[in-house]
Amino acid sequence: MFSRVLVRSAAVAARSARTARCAPMLRSVNLQAASLRPLHFSAVRLNKQCQKVAQVLESEVALEVEEDVQDLPESLQSFFDKTGFSAVASPGKNMAEITSKTARGETVHVFFDVAQVSNLPLESAELDGEAAAPSEEEEFDGMADNFANVNVVVVKDSDQSAVSFELLMNLQEGTFFVDSATPYSSAKAALDETAESEVSRELVYHGPPFSNLDEELQESLEAYLESRGINEELATFIGTYSEFKENKEYINWLKNMKTFFN
């Protein structure tokens, strides 16, 4: 399902949340006082600290492995069986990809960040009767927090031309908002993961804001995406699959950390 009731600021807010970087805060240090209190760590104490970290990590790994679901949840397998989508293995990565083939000789690629999706609020927070209403800035930031970035690339198998759709997904409502549609002369230009290709895609003209397009063109592109499986069912799948994959990645992260500190 697609929503065009959203204001343009939703897209801007979500992109800002995706690209924002926090500068480190610097604290002034009293060098004279610091020089009077040099830090001395013996080899024994340093080793104990490593052992402490390793013990905590071991406990965390044991807890997570005990609760880990090894097999793909039934709801996810049901989605794959019903839609024809399949997951592309991406161990150690936040970015997940699923693909499908259409009857018209196209390959549909759907990309989403499992960490970003997993951190989306599942329920709208209700204000306490006595709580103050959110400010305009808080409301704007909250709007950005409700969306995750989803990239859909449709490749025409006959000539390998492609169109990339940048979408914003609202997991609570199961809706998608089209931010832009960009045509590419080749699948490689649209999908290649090298740094050079990433820069090239940033420099490409992505067209006018989607909401500025002719109403009929907007509706036809939305209908096209829905016919390729970009719908409420996909949004539900993305939410469930992101939790499943993020948990697998977290367990592997714990194990890798434990290996270092052993």
N, C-alpha and C positions, 0 to 999 in steps of 0.2 A: 504494500500500500504506500502511495506517495502522498505527501502533504505539501501544499503550497500556501497554507494559511500562515506558515511561519514567516516572520519578518526576516529581511536580509541580514540583520544583525546576528541572527543565530549562526549563520555560516561564518561570519567574521569572528564571532566569539569562539567557535569551535576550532577554527584554524589558528587563532591566537593561542588557545590552550595547547594545541599540538606543538607549536613552534617556540613557545616561550621558554626562556632559560633564566634561571635565577643566578644573579651574581653573588659570589661568596661574600659574607660579611666579615670584615677585618676588625679584630679587637686589638687595641693598643696594648703593648706589653711594657712593663716597667723593667728595662734592661738591667738597671742597677740591682733591683731586688732579685731578679732572676739569676744574676751572676752569683748571688750569695747563697742560692739554693740549687746547686747543681744536682741533676738527677743521676742516681747510681742504681743500675739494675744488674744484679749478678746473673751469671749464666743459669744458675739454678732457678732464680725467680722468673727469668724469661721463659724457661722451659715449662714452668708451672702454669704460666699464662697460656701457653699453647695447649697444654693438656686440658686446661679448664675449657677453652673454646671447643676443643675436640670432643670433650664429654658432653657439652651442651648440644653440639651438632649431632652427635650420635643419638641422643635422646629424641631430638626433633625428627631425625630420619626414621627411627623406630616407630614413633607416633604416626608420622605421615604414611609410612609404608603399610602399617596396620590398617589404616583407614582408606588406603588407596584402592580405587576401582581399576582393576587391570584391563578388563574388557571394555569395548566401546559401549556406552549406555544404549539401551534399546531404542530410546527416542532418536538418538543420532543415527543409528543403523537404519531405522525406519525411514528417516529423512533421505538418506543416501539411496535406499531401495526405491523409494517413491519418485524422487526427482531426477535420478541419474547423475547427481553430483558425486564426486569422490574427492577425498582429501589428498593433498600433496604433502608428502613427508617433509617436515622442516624442524628436525630436532635441534634444540639449543637456540631457537629463534622466537622472538615475540610475534613476528608476522606469520599468519596462517594463510593458506591458499586452498581453495576448492575449485574444481573445474567440472564442466559438463559439455557434452556435444549436443547440438541442436539438429533438427531434421533438415534445416536449411544449410547445412554445411558450415557451421560456425563452432568455434570453441569459446566458451564463456569462462573467464577467470575472475574469481572473487577474492580480494585480499582484505584482511582486517587484522588489527593489532589486538591479540588476546589479552594483554595486560590492560590496555585502554578500555576494552569492553568489560572486562571483569571488574573494573573499578567504577562502572556506571551505577548510579543509584537505582535500585530496583523498585522503590516506591517513592512517590512524591511526599516530601516532608510536609506535615500539617503544622500550621502555626498554633501555638498555644493561645487561648483566648486573650490572655493578658500580654502576650509578646507583641513587640512593636513590629509594624509591617516592614518588609525589607526595603532598603533604599534602591534607587534605580541602578546603582553600580552592582549591588549584591544580586539583584534580579538578573542583570546582564551576565554576571559570572555564573550564576546558577543555571542559566540557560545553556551556557557552554558546557557545563558539567553533565548535561543530560544527553549529549551527542557523542557518537564515536565515528571516526572516519572509515569509510568503506570505499574501496576502489574496485570498479568493475571494468574489465577490459574484454571486449568482444572482438575476436579475430576471425576474419573470413578465410576459410581454409583454401579457397580457390586461388587467391592472389596474395594472401598473408597481410592484407591491409587490416587496420584495426581502429577502433574507437574506444577511448578511455573515458569513463564516467566517474567523476569524483562525487561521492555521495556522503551525506550526513545521516546517520541512523539514530533514531530515538528508540531505545530498547523497551522503554515502558509502554509506548504506544504501538510498537511494531511498525513504525513508519520510516520512510526514506525521503530525504530532501535532496534534490539534484543541485549540486553546486556548479558543475561545469561539465561540458562534453568536448573532448579534444580528438580530432581525427589524426591518425598516423599512417604514413605510407607503408610501414612494415610492422610486423609483430615485434621484431627485435627492438625497434625504436620505442615501442610502448612498454615492453616487458623486461628489457635487459637491466640487470641489477648493478652494473658497474658504476663507479662514481661519475665517470664521464657522461654516461647515459642519463643519470639522475640530474646532472646539471643541465644537459640538453633539454630534458623535459620541462625543467623549470623555466627555461627561456622561450619555450614554444608559446605561441598565442593560443590561449585557452577559450577564446570566444568571449562574448559579453556575459555579464551575470545572467544566469539561467532565468531568473525572474523577469529580466528585461526582454526576453525573447517573445515572439508572437505567441499568444495564448494557445493557438491551435498547434504550433510546433512544440510547445511545452507538453501539451497533452499527448501528442503522438509519440514523443520520445519516452514519456513515462509509461505509456501503454506498451511500447517496444520492450522496455526493461522488464515490465511485469510478465510479458510473454516469454522472457528468458529466465524466469524464476526469481526475479528480484521482488519479493513480496513479504507479507507479514510472516509467513512460514519460515522464510530465510532468516528474518530478524530473530525469531525465536531460536532457530538452530544456532546462529552466531553466538547468542548469549550462552546457550548450554555448552557448545563446543569450546568456547573460550575458557569457561571454568574448568572443563576437563583437561584441555591442553595446558593451561596455566598451572594446574596442580602437578601435572607430570613434569613440567619444566622446573617447578619449585623443588620437587624431590631431587631431581638431577643436580640442581644448584647446591642443595644441602650436601649431597654426596661429594661433589667436587670441592666444596669448601672443607669438608671433613678430611678429604685426601690431603689437602694442603697442610692442615694443622696437625695431622698425625705425625 
